[in-house]
Amino acid sequence: MDAHQKSVEFHDPVAKDMTVSHPYPLGSSICPEGTNFSVFSANATEIEIVLFDHPDDPQPSRLIGLDPALHRTSHYWHIFVPGIKPGQLYGYRVDGPNDPPAGHRFDRDKVLIDPYGKSVSVGRNYSRADACKPGDNAATSMKSVVADLSTFDWEGDVPLRRSFRGTVIYEMHVAGFTRHPASGVSPARRGSYLGVIDKIPYLQALGITAVELLPVFQFDAQDALPGLSNYWGYSPVSFFAPHLGYSTGNDPLICLDEFRTMVKELHRAGIEVILDVVYNHTAERDERGPTLCFRGLENSFYYILNKDKATYANFTGVGNTLKANHSIVKRLILDSLRYWVSEMHVDGFRFDLASVFSRNESGEPMINPPILWEIDSDPVLAGTKLIAEAWDVGGLYQVGSFGLDKWKEWNGQFRDDIRSFIKGDKRTAVKLRERISGSLDLYGEGHRPVGQSINFVTCHDGFTLNDLVSYNFKHNEANHELNNDGTDANFSWNCGVEGPSTSKDVEILRTQQIKNFFALTLLSVGTPMLLMGDEVRRTQRGNNNAYCQDNETSWFDWNLCAANADLLRFVQHMIQVRLDFDHGIKGGRITLEEYLSKARIEWHGIELGKPDWSDDSHSIAFTLHSFASSQVRYIAINAYWKPLEFALPPVTGKPDAGWLRLIDTSLPSPNDIIEETVGLPVTGAKYVVNPRSIIMLHYNYVTQDHATGKV
């Protein structure tokens, strides 16, 4: 008998002080007299619950063994333990075959967190390294925490259920949003869920309708090279527990309340909450990685293994791939999604490397993946926003063909084609036409709904918008990978100087290019997504893969709001222009084809009705009509390095109606964007569009008094 077994308690489930336990629900469930524990493992031979009084205790205070004859139903191990209350720290020790060639990696020396645990404690002494090497890691392991979810007061909070057509998404990092000293947030709340609440007025003033939060599931911050930390959070250890590092303290139960308070207050402000979720891999990485949870419970069920079964298939680039279409993993993912919707009140999910969902248990692509159908048809998720990053690192690229209509997609082609056109590349005019019109080439067939495309130019992964116009090359030296990490396909242009510039002309051009990117993102058909801080030229100093930079490289520098107030104003008004047009129209389902038909888009070049789709074209113009109001818009895009004179379409309607200028990105603030209720009259039949700029004119069918804006 080893040291782990000396004080193990074995409970008789029919004893006077016990209640009969149940295999469902999984995880730890509070009952009036104690707590029910249930965990899945088909090949385990022994399981014991280890209880701790404090996160850094060197040994558990109590061990509770589960007798297979009494505490196992099928592959579920379960026990009711009286007297266990919320806040109790616990984990599992699981014994079984350690036979990698057979796919088994049981290690009873390791304390495992509960895969269904709703809260996780991370002590000061937590060590990822200890979980990688042989030996007991009780003193340095993460621990699950028993939680009672019924005590939080939601104050009547309900989902906002905003249409995608009326949505503007803001991708942001919970900690990075307020951690900078200039945030104005109190030191105790900086970098926390509560800190986000303090900045809700900023989000409202900007015009954001939904925040898309980088991963907030508990992740392993130590999953990085020495001297760095995992900042982005794409290293999950739990699919139910909110990340403790974003709480104001180190109390896991308070963390639960702070996350829910953040959601409640965002909803009160009319802002939806979308979570970036990582169901494609875990922090356990490959065969050299730590044993934290899934590997030690049922390795071959949770992960796609190579044919030798001793190594892991790597379709994610981080060492392992979850077996999403295995019944156990599929249930885990569905239960997790339902939990975050029903108990945590989130409004949607963005699925990282979602094409992993399209792989079978062997890693081969599937035509109709069961997990996608189950997510799509789940009644709890019926009103939930679903967004896919429709590719993986294994080469499966599904932009334009992922899932059913309910799934929207990050449109990587929009990003690349918009960048290329604004940069001035050849052979991009036709591609720009497709991206502006909702990517009809990708989403036009099959009568798919308008808004299927999530349109973005920048996201967390890659250059910020400022760096896109300031660097020709990535500068990732701070990541300690010899600048080999991060993509080289940036489609960026530094406007003549690499990095920061003291040239006034260079800086004017950079700001103008940034305005061009914002204009195209917000004027194109689809759902726009903006990156945190782009509206004030946040820079990462050329780092296009800042996953490990938990410092001012990644944080929102709030000093930039004053330094770049003119750009911030432009973006605020640009978002309002977006929301005031048909993209925000209410009503039922409308296909992309129907939308474009009713919008009556007409394409032009510098001459009316004569668009230039040649390889050398750097300009496009078009008109579109609102079918929800009397507004007509004319937009001209000149990515050429010389001014171009565009013929304007004739104005129809009452005789004194005329074109009003709303946007000209070549002009300084406040003339670059005019309030839509006013506009500036345009005289003449032509308009000179300056180099590398975009204009938007509009008129209404009814006569408008330009002085008062009244009809």
C-alpha positions in Angstrom: 0.0 0.0 0.0 1.5 3.3 -1.0 1.3 6.7 0.7 -1.8 7.7 -1.3 -3.8 4.8 0.0 -3.0 4.9 3.8 -5.9 7.1 4.8 -8.4 6.6 2.1 -12.0 6.5 3.2 -14.4 4.1 1.5 -18.1 5.0 1.9 -21.0 2.7 1.9 -23.7 4.5 -0.1 -26.5 3.1 2.1 -25.0 4.1 5.5 -27.0 6.4 7.7 -24.8 9.5 7.0 -24.9 9.0 3.2 -27.3 9.6 0.4 -27.4 7.4 -2.7 -25.2 9.1 -5.4 -26.0 9.5 -9.0 -24.0 9.5 -12.3 -25.8 12.6 -13.5 -25.2 15.5 -13.5 -21.5 15.2 -14.1 -19.1 17.3 -12.0 -19.8 18.4 -8.4 -23.4 19.2 -7.5 -24.5 20.8 -4.3 -27.4 19.1 -2.5 -29.1 20.0 0.8 -26.9 17.6 2.9 -23.6 17.6 0.9 -22.3 17.2 -2.6 -22.6 14.6 -5.4 -19.5 14.0 -7.4 -19.5 12.2 -10.8 -16.8 11.8 -13.4 -16.4 9.7 -16.6 -13.7 7.1 -17.1 -14.1 3.8 -19.0 -10.6 2.3 -18.3 -9.8 3.6 -14.9 -9.2 0.9 -12.2 -9.3 3.1 -9.2 -10.5 6.7 -8.5 -10.3 8.7 -5.4 -11.4 12.2 -4.6 -8.7 14.3 -2.9 -9.9 17.2 -0.8 -7.8 20.3 0.1 -8.3 23.1 2.6 -6.1 25.5 0.7 -4.7 25.8 -2.8 -1.1 25.4 -1.9 -1.4 22.7 0.8 1.4 20.1 0.4 -1.0 17.2 0.8 -4.8 16.7 0.7 -6.7 16.9 4.0 -8.9 14.0 3.1 -9.0 11.2 0.6 -12.2 9.5 -0.5 -11.9 6.3 -2.4 -14.6 5.2 -4.8 -15.4 1.4 -4.7 -16.2 0.2 -8.2 -18.8 -2.2 -6.8 -20.7 0.7 -5.1 -19.7 3.9 -6.9 -19.6 3.0 -10.5 -22.5 2.9 -13.0 -21.3 1.9 -16.5 -18.3 4.2 -17.1 -19.4 6.8 -14.6 -17.8 7.0 -11.1 -20.0 8.8 -8.6 -20.4 9.3 -4.9 -22.3 11.6 -2.5 -20.2 13.1 0.3 -22.1 14.7 3.2 -21.1 18.0 4.6 -19.2 19.2 1.5 -20.1 22.8 1.0 -19.4 25.5 -1.7 -15.8 26.5 -1.7 -14.4 23.0 -1.1 -11.2 22.4 -3.1 -11.0 19.0 -4.7 -9.4 16.9 -7.5 -9.2 13.3 -8.7 -6.5 10.8 -8.6 -7.1 8.2 -11.2 -5.3 4.8 -11.6 -5.3 2.7 -14.7 -3.1 1.4 -17.4 -0.2 3.6 -18.4 0.3 2.1 -21.8 0.9 4.8 -24.5 1.0 2.3 -27.4 -2.5 1.4 -26.4 -3.5 5.0 -26.0 -3.6 5.0 -22.2 -1.8 7.5 -20.0 -3.2 7.1 -16.5 -1.0 8.5 -13.7 -2.3 8.3 -10.2 0.5 10.6 -8.9 -1.2 13.5 -10.6 -4.1 15.5 -9.2 -6.6 16.1 -11.9 -9.2 18.9 -12.1 -12.8 17.9 -12.7 -13.7 18.3 -16.5 -17.1 19.5 -15.4 -15.9 21.7 -12.5 -17.5 25.1 -12.5 -14.7 26.8 -10.7 -10.9 26.3 -10.5 -8.4 27.4 -7.9 -4.8 28.2 -9.0 -2.4 28.5 -6.1 0.7 30.6 -5.9 2.8 27.4 -6.2 1.0 26.0 -9.2 3.6 24.4 -11.5 3.0 23.3 -15.0 6.4 21.7 -15.0 5.5 19.4 -12.1 2.5 18.2 -14.1 4.9 17.2 -16.9 7.4 15.1 -14.9 7.0 11.9 -12.9 6.0 12.2 -9.2 3.3 13.6 -7.0 2.1 17.1 -7.7 -0.6 17.6 -5.1 1.1 20.7 -3.7 1.5 22.4 -7.1 -1.7 21.3 -8.9 -4.7 23.3 -9.9 -7.8 22.3 -7.9 -11.5 22.3 -8.8 -13.9 24.1 -6.4 -17.4 23.1 -5.4 -19.7 25.9 -6.4 -23.4 26.8 -5.8 -24.7 28.6 -8.9 -28.2 29.3 -7.4 -27.3 32.3 -5.2 -26.5 34.9 -7.9 -29.1 37.6 -8.5 -29.5 38.3 -12.2 -32.1 41.0 -11.5 -34.2 39.9 -14.4 -31.5 39.8 -17.0 -32.5 38.3 -20.3 -30.7 37.7 -23.6 -30.7 40.7 -26.0 -31.2 38.7 -29.1 -30.0 41.4 -31.5 -30.0 40.5 -35.2 -26.7 40.1 -36.9 -27.8 42.8 -39.3 -27.8 45.2 -36.4 -24.6 44.0 -34.8 -21.1 45.6 -34.6 -18.6 43.3 -32.9 -15.6 44.5 -30.9 -13.0 41.9 -30.3 -11.3 42.5 -27.0 -9.1 41.0 -24.3 -10.7 41.2 -20.8 -7.4 42.0 -19.0 -5.8 44.0 -21.8 -8.7 46.3 -22.1 -8.2 48.0 -18.7 -4.8 46.8 -17.3 -2.9 49.9 -18.6 -2.3 52.5 -15.8 -3.9 55.1 -18.1 -7.2 53.3 -18.1 -8.6 55.3 -15.3 -9.7 52.1 -13.6 -8.8 51.6 -10.0 -5.7 49.4 -9.5 -7.8 46.7 -7.8 -10.1 46.4 -10.8 -7.6 46.8 -13.6 -7.4 43.8 -15.9 -10.5 42.2 -14.5 -14.1 41.4 -15.3 -15.2 44.3 -13.1 -12.8 46.6 -14.9 -14.7 46.0 -18.2 -17.8 47.3 -16.4 -16.0 50.6 -15.7 -15.4 51.1 -19.4 -18.9 50.3 -20.6 -19.5 54.1 -21.3 -16.6 54.0 -23.7 -18.1 51.1 -25.6 -21.5 52.7 -25.7 -20.1 56.0 -27.0 -18.1 54.1 -29.7 -21.4 52.4 -30.8 -20.4 48.8 -30.2 -23.3 46.4 -29.9 -21.4 43.2 -28.9 -18.1 42.4 -27.4 -16.2 39.3 -28.5 -14.0 38.3 -25.5 -10.8 36.4 -26.1 -10.8 33.1 -24.2 -12.2 33.4 -20.6 -12.3 29.6 -19.8 -9.7 28.8 -17.2 -6.4 28.5 -19.1 -2.8 27.7 -18.2 -0.9 31.0 -18.2 2.3 29.0 -17.8 1.9 27.5 -21.2 4.6 29.7 -22.8 8.3 29.9 -23.2 10.4 30.7 -20.1 10.0 34.3 -19.0 6.7 34.7 -20.9 3.1 33.9 -20.1 0.2 32.7 -22.1 -1.7 36.0 -22.6 -4.4 35.3 -25.2 -5.7 32.3 -23.3 -5.9 29.7 -26.1 -4.7 27.0 -23.7 -7.8 25.8 -21.9 -7.8 23.4 -18.9 -11.5 23.7 -18.2 -14.6 24.3 -20.4 -16.8 25.4 -17.5 -14.8 27.6 -15.1 -14.2 31.3 -15.8 -10.5 32.3 -15.8 -9.5 33.1 -12.2 -6.8 35.5 -13.4 -9.4 38.0 -14.5 -11.0 38.2 -11.0 -10.1 41.0 -8.6 -8.8 38.5 -6.1 -8.0 34.8 -5.9 -11.3 33.5 -4.7 -12.8 31.2 -7.3 -16.4 31.7 -6.1 -16.1 35.5 -6.2 -14.7 35.0 -9.7 -17.9 33.4 -10.8 -20.0 36.3 -9.5 -17.7 38.9 -11.0 -18.0 37.3 -14.5 -21.8 37.2 -14.2 -21.9 40.8 -12.9 -19.9 41.8 -16.0 -22.4 40.1 -18.3 -25.3 41.6 -16.5 -24.0 45.1 -16.7 -23.1 44.8 -20.4 -26.6 43.6 -21.1 -28.0 46.5 -19.1 -26.0 48.8 -21.5 -27.4 47.0 -24.5 -24.2 45.1 -25.3 -24.1 41.4 -26.1 -21.4 39.1 -24.9 -19.8 36.6 -27.3 -17.1 34.3 -26.0 -14.1 33.1 -28.1 -14.2 29.4 -27.2 -11.4 26.8 -27.7 -12.9 23.3 -28.1 -10.3 22.1 -30.5 -7.4 21.4 -28.1 -6.3 21.7 -24.5 -3.3 22.9 -22.5 -2.1 19.3 -22.1 -0.4 19.6 -25.5 1.4 16.5 -26.9 3.0 13.4 -25.2 5.6 15.7 -23.5 2.9 17.9 -22.0 1.4 18.1 -18.5 -1.3 15.7 -17.2 -3.9 18.2 -15.9 -7.3 16.6 -16.6 -8.4 14.8 -19.8 -5.2 12.9 -20.4 -5.3 11.3 -17.0 -9.0 10.4 -17.2 -9.4 8.8 -20.6 -6.7 9.9 -23.0 -7.8 7.9 -26.1 -11.4 9.1 -25.8 -10.7 12.8 -25.5 -7.9 13.1 -28.1 -7.3 12.2 -31.7 -4.3 9.9 -31.7 -2.0 9.0 -34.5 -1.9 5.4 -35.7 0.7 4.5 -33.2 -1.6 5.7 -30.4 1.4 6.9 -28.5 1.5 10.3 -30.2 -1.2 13.0 -30.8 -2.6 14.2 -34.1 -1.9 17.9 -34.4 -4.5 19.7 -36.5 -4.3 22.7 -34.2 -0.6 23.6 -34.1 -0.4 23.2 -30.4 0.3 19.5 -30.0 -3.1 17.9 -29.6 -6.6 17.8 -31.1 -9.8 17.1 -29.2 -11.9 14.2 -30.7 -15.0 16.5 -31.0 -17.2 13.9 -32.7 -16.6 11.2 -30.0 -19.8 10.8 -28.0 -18.2 11.8 -24.7 -16.4 14.8 -26.1 -19.4 15.9 -28.0 -21.5 15.7 -24.8 -18.8 17.7 -23.0 -18.9 20.5 -25.6 -22.7 20.6 -25.8 -23.0 20.7 -22.0 -20.4 23.4 -21.8 -22.2 25.6 -24.4 -25.5 25.1 -22.6 -24.0 26.0 -19.3 -22.5 29.3 -20.5 -25.9 30.2 -22.1 -28.2 29.1 -19.3 -26.1 29.8 -16.2 -23.7 32.6 -17.3 -26.1 34.3 -19.8 -23.7 34.7 -22.7 -25.2 35.6 -26.1 -22.9 33.8 -28.5 -19.7 31.9 -29.2 -16.8 32.3 -31.7 -15.3 28.9 -32.2 -11.5 28.8 -32.6 -10.3 26.6 -35.4 -13.8 25.3 -35.8 -13.0 23.0 -38.7 -11.7 20.6 -36.2 -15.4 19.9 -35.6 -15.6 18.5 -39.1 -13.0 15.8 -38.4 -14.0 12.3 -37.4 -12.4 10.3 -34.6 -9.5 9.4 -36.9 -9.0 13.0 -38.0 -10.5 12.6 -41.4 -12.9 15.3 -42.7 -16.6 14.5 -42.5 -19.5 15.6 -44.7 -22.1 16.0 -42.0 -20.3 16.2 -38.6 -22.7 15.1 -35.8 -21.5 17.8 -33.4 -22.4 20.6 -35.8 -25.9 19.3 -36.3 -26.4 18.9 -32.6 -25.2 22.4 -31.8 -27.3 23.8 -34.6 -30.4 22.1 -33.4 -30.0 22.4 -29.7 -33.0 24.2 -28.2 -31.0 25.8 -25.4 -28.8 27.4 -28.1 -31.6 28.3 -30.4 -31.2 32.0 -30.1 -27.4 32.0 -29.6 -25.0 33.6 -32.0 -22.6 31.0 -33.5 -19.5 32.2 -35.3 -16.9 29.8 -36.8 -13.2 30.3 -37.5 -13.8 28.0 -40.4 -10.3 26.5 -40.8 -7.7 24.5 -38.9 -3.9 24.1 -39.0 -4.3 20.7 -40.8 -5.3 22.4 -44.0 -9.1 22.1 -43.7 -10.4 25.4 -45.0 -14.2 25.8 -45.0 -14.9 29.6 -45.4 -18.1 29.7 -47.4 -19.1 26.2 -46.6 -19.1 25.7 -42.8 -22.1 24.3 -41.1 -25.7 25.4 -41.6 -27.2 28.9 -42.0 -27.1 29.5 -38.3 -23.3 29.6 -38.4 -21.6 32.8 -39.4 -18.0 32.7 -40.4 -14.9 34.8 -39.9 -14.2 35.8 -43.5 -10.5 35.5 -43.9 -10.8 36.3 -47.6 -12.4 39.6 -46.7 -9.4 40.5 -44.5 -6.9 39.6 -47.2 -8.7 41.1 -50.2 -9.5 44.4 -48.5 -5.9 44.7 -47.3 -4.5 44.0 -50.8 -6.8 46.5 -52.5 -6.1 49.3 -50.1 -2.4 48.5 -50.3 -2.6 49.0 -54.0 -2.0 45.5 -55.3 -3.0 44.4 -58.8 -5.7 41.9 -59.6 -7.9 42.9 -56.6 -10.8 44.9 -58.1 -13.0 41.9 -58.7 -12.2 40.5 -55.3 -13.1 43.8 -53.7 -16.5 43.8 -55.5 -17.3 40.4 -54.0 -16.2 41.4 -50.5 -18.2 44.6 -50.5 -21.4 42.8 -51.6 -21.4 40.3 -48.8 -18.9 37.8 -50.5 -21.5 36.6 -52.9 -19.0 34.2 -54.4 -18.8 32.5 -51.1 -22.3 32.8 -49.7 -24.6 33.4 -52.7 -25.4 29.8 -53.5 -28.1 28.0 -51.5 -30.0 31.1 -50.5 -27.9 31.7 -47.5 -28.9 34.7 -45.2 -27.4 38.1 -45.5 -24.8 38.7 -42.8 -23.2 35.2 -43.1 -19.8 36.9 -43.4 -18.1 38.3 -40.4 -16.1 41.1 -42.0 -12.8 42.1 -40.4 -9.5 43.5 -41.4 -7.7 42.9 -38.1 -8.1 40.6 -35.1 -6.0 39.5 -32.2 -4.0 37.3 -34.4 -1.9 39.5 -36.6 -1.1 43.2 -37.0 -3.2 45.8 -35.4 -4.6 48.3 -37.9 -1.9 50.9 -36.9 0.8 48.3 -37.5 -0.8 47.2 -40.8 0.0 50.6 -42.2 3.3 51.0 -40.3 5.2 47.8 -40.9 6.1 45.8 -44.0 7.5 43.0 -41.9 6.7 41.4 -38.5 8.9 42.2 -35.5 8.3 39.3 -33.1 11.7 39.1 -31.5 10.2 39.6 -28.0 8.4 36.2 -28.3 11.8 34.5 -28.0 11.3 32.4 -31.2 13.9 34.2 -33.4 11.1 36.0 -35.2 10.0 32.7 -36.8 6.5 32.7 -35.3 3.6 34.6 -36.7 2.5 34.8 -40.4 4.5 36.4 -43.1 1.4 36.9 -45.2 0.4 40.3 -43.8 -0.6 42.2 -47.0 0.7 45.3 -45.2 2.3 48.5 -46.4 4.3 50.9 -44.1 3.5 54.0 -46.2 7.2 54.5 -46.8 8.8 54.1 -43.4 9.2 51.0 -41.3 7.8 51.6 -37.8 7.2 54.9 -36.0 7.8 58.0 -38.2 8.3 61.6 -37.5 7.2 62.6 -41.0 3.9 64.5 -40.9 3.1 63.3 -44.4 3.6 59.7 -43.6 1.4 59.9 -40.5 -1.4 61.7 -42.4 -1.3 58.9 -45.0 -1.3 56.2 -42.3 -4.4 57.7 -40.6 -6.1 58.0 -44.0 -5.4 54.4 -44.8 -6.8 53.4 -41.4 -10.0 55.4 -42.1 -10.2 53.6 -45.5 -10.1 50.2 -43.7 -12.8 51.3 -41.2 -15.0 52.6 -44.0 -14.9 49.4 -46.1 -15.4 47.2 -43.0 -18.4 49.2 -41.9 -19.9 49.8 -45.4 -19.7 46.3 -46.7 -22.6 43.8 -46.6 -22.1 41.4 -43.7 -21.4 41.7 -40.0 -18.5 44.0 -39.1 -15.9 43.1 -36.4 -13.4 45.7 -35.1 -10.3 45.0 -33.0 -9.8 46.6 -29.6 -7.9 49.8 -29.8 -7.7 50.1 -33.6 -10.0 53.1 -33.3 -7.2 55.0 -31.6 -4.2 53.4 -33.4 -3.1 50.9 -30.7 0.2 49.5 -31.7 2.1 46.2 -30.9 5.2 47.7 -32.4 5.1 45.3 -35.3 4.5 42.1 -33.3 1.9 40.1 -35.2 1.7 37.2 -32.7 1.5 38.8 -29.3 0.0 35.7 -27.6 2.7 35.7 -24.9 3.0 39.5 -24.3 1.1 40.3 -21.1 2.5 43.8 -21.0 2.0 47.2 -22.7 2.7 45.6 -26.1 -0.8 44.1 -25.9 -2.7 46.4 -23.5 -5.0 49.2 -24.6 -3.1 52.4 -24.0 -5.8 54.9 -23.0 -3.5 57.8 -23.6 -4.2 57.2 -27.3 -7.8 58.3 -27.0 -6.7 61.9 -26.6 -3.7 61.6 -29.0 -6.0 60.2 -31.8 -9.3 61.8 -30.9 -10.0 62.7 -34.5 -9.8 59.1 -35.6 -11.9 58.0 -32.7 -14.6 60.5 -33.7 -14.4 59.2 -37.3 -15.0 55.6 -36.2 -17.8 56.6 -33.9 -19.7 58.4 -36.7 -18.8 55.6 -39.1 -20.4 53.0 -36.9 -23.5 55.2 -36.7 -23.6 55.5 -40.5 -23.5 51.7 -40.6 -26.3 51.2 -38.1 -28.5 53.8 -39.7 -28.7 52.0 -43.1 -30.2 48.7 -44.1 -27.7 46.6 -42.4 -29.6 47.3 -39.2 -33.1 46.6 -40.7 -35.4 44.6 -38.5 -37.5 41.7 -39.6 -37.3 38.1 -40.7 -34.8 36.1 -42.6 -33.6 37.6 -45.9 -31.1 35.9 -48.2 -28.0 37.6 -49.5 -29.3 37.4 -53.0 -32.6 39.1 -51.9 -30.8 41.8 -50.1 -28.5 42.7 -53.0 -31.5 42.6 -55.4 -33.5 45.0 -53.3 -30.4 47.2 -52.7 -30.1 47.6 -56.5 -26.3 47.9 -56.5 -25.0 49.5 -59.6 -21.3 49.4 -60.4 -19.3 52.3 -61.9 -15.8 53.3 -62.7 -14.8 56.9 -63.3 -17.5 56.8 -65.9 -21.1 55.8 -65.0 -21.9 52.2 -65.6 -18.4 51.3 -66.7 -16.6 49.6 -63.9 -13.0 48.7 -64.5 -12.4 45.1 -63.5 -9.0 44.8 -65.1 -5.9 43.6 -63.3 -4.6 47.1 -63.2 -7.7 48.7 -61.7 -7.3 50.5 -58.4 -10.8 52.1 -58.2 -14.4 51.1 -57.8 -17.6 53.1 -57.4 -21.2 51.9 -56.8 -24.6 53.1 -55.8 -27.0 51.3 -53.6 -30.6 51.9 -52.5 -32.2 51.5 -49.2 -35.3 49.4 -49.2 -36.2 50.4 -45.7 -36.0 54.2 -46.3 -35.7 56.7 -49.2 -31.9 56.9 -49.0 -29.5 56.3 -51.9 -25.8 56.1 -51.4 -22.9 56.6 -53.8 -19.5 55.3 -52.7 -16.2 55.7 -54.6 -13.0 54.0 -53.7 -9.7 55.2 -55.0 -6.7 53.1 -54.0 -4.6 54.7 -56.8 -1.8 57.1 -55.9 -3.2 59.9 -58.0 -6.6 61.7 -57.8 -9.4 60.4 -60.0 -12.4 62.3 -61.2 -15.6 60.2 -60.9 -18.9 61.0 -62.8 -21.8 61.2 -60.4 -25.1 59.4 -61.1 -28.0 61.7 -61.8 -30.3 62.4 -58.8 -33.9 61.2 -59.2 -36.8 62.6 -57.2 -37.8 66.2 -56.6 -35.9 68.8 -58.7 -33.9 70.4 -55.9 -32.7 67.2 -54.4 -29.0 66.7 -54.6 -26.0 64.7 -53.4 -24.8 65.4 -49.9 -21.3 64.4 -48.9 -21.0 62.4 -45.7 -17.5 60.9 -45.9 -14.2 61.8 -47.5 -11.3 60.0 -45.9 -8.8 62.3 -47.4 -10.0 65.3 -45.5 -8.9 66.3 -41.9 -11.4 66.1 -39.1 -14.2 67.1 -38.8 -14.7 67.3 -42.5 -13.8 63.6 -43.1 -17.2 62.6 -41.9 -20.3 64.7 -41.5 -23.3 64.0 -39.4 -25.8 62.1 -41.5 -28.7 64.4 -40.8 -26.8 67.3 -42.3 -24.2 66.4 -45.0 -22.6 68.9 -47.3 -24.1 69.7 -50.7 -22.1 68.6 -53.7 -22.1 70.8 -56.8 -21.4 69.6 -60.3 -21.7 66.3 -62.1 -18.3 65.0 -61.0 -16.3 64.5 -57.8 -12.5 64.4 -57.5 -11.6 61.5 -55.2 -8.1 62.1 -53.8 -5.4 59.5 -53.9 -5.9 56.5 -51.5 -9.2 57.7 -50.2 -12.9 56.8 -50.1 -16.0 59.1 -50.4 -19.6 58.5 -49.6 -22.4 60.7 -50.8 -26.1 60.3 -50.3 -29.5 61.8 -51.0 -33.1 61.1 -50.1 -36.1 60.9 -52.5 -37.7 63.7 -50.5 -36.5 67.3 -50.5 -34.3 68.2 -47.5 -33.6 71.6 -46.0 -29.8 71.5 -45.9 -29.6 74.3 -43.3 -31.9 72.6 -40.7 -31.8 69.0 -41.8 -35.6 69.0 -41.7 -37.8 67.5 -44.4 
